Amino acid sequence: MKSLSCYCLILLLTSFAASADVVVVVSAKSTVTHLTAEQAARIFLGKSNTFPDGGNVVPVDQPEGAAIRDEFYARVASKNASQLTAYWARVIFTGGDSCPPKLLEGNAAVRRAVAGNPNAIGYIDRNALDGSVRVVLDP
């Protein structure tokens, strides 16, 4: 029984450590310095097409099925993968004027896209940070 308890504790700590690494980033050239989780959720769910300061925003997303994507939407928008898919299907089906963020393949691609566009926003693993991007939310 003791070994089972230790095993469960290790699994819990491992999943917590793995899930704590997502950060929301903008270009180091951006004027945006901070966002709330609600502001980020509105941007990534297509409910807002501007940053709080009024500047246009271009959200970029991680690939469907990526653990970091699931973690981001769970923490910031309180949606799991199936809820997110249903959300965008509903928006598109009802003729909403927003569309899902562009999907890019992984942390490096998202970081490059965000670094190269002061209007872009994305999320990456904390380990992928460099001086080209700035953290605006650490959910």
Beta strands, then each sheet from edge to edge (+ up, - down):
strand 1: 22-27
strand 2: 58-61
strand 3: 102-103
strand 4: 120-125
strand 5: 133-137
sheet 1: 3+ 2+ 4+ 1- 5+
end
